[in-house]
Amino acid sequence: MRDDGVSVVEVTHRVAADLPAFDGHFPGAPVLPGAYLLAIVLHHLELQPALAARLGPLPQVQQVKFLAPVAPGETLSIRFEPQPRGIAFAVHRGGTPIARGQLGTATTADPA
């Protein structure tokens, strides 16, 4: 647990095999679009009141790296770790890293 009372949180999410997001992305070898994966991450963040409060009502994706594809029916592990300037997240499938990134607020975003 950090000084501010917010701990690391880990959740699991099963990706439904019949998600419309797989339609046409890609025929014969469906892959979950990265934007949909980010929506899953943000959904689980919203379900964690202490973490969500750190970022306010409009969290921003400050950085993301997609490392491996997600297929229909897979179970993902999502880890949120509070950082001094936001929340780091990592998505895994078993031991395989899928994505990682940093969430923040408009006030914690680095200037362009």
Number of C-alpha atoms within 10 A of each C-alpha: 9 11 6 9 7 16 14 15 15 14 14 14 16 11 17 13 14 10 11 10 16 19 13 11 13 12 9 8 10 17 18 20 15 15 10 12 17 16 11 15 19 17 11 20 24 17 10 13 10 14 21 17 13 18 21 13 10 10 19 17 18 17 13 16 12 13 13 14 14 20 16 17 13 13 16 19 17 22 20 24 18 20 15 8 16 22 24 21 23 19 26 19 18 11 7 11 16 20 21 18 17 20 23 22 19 14 10 14 15 10 6 3
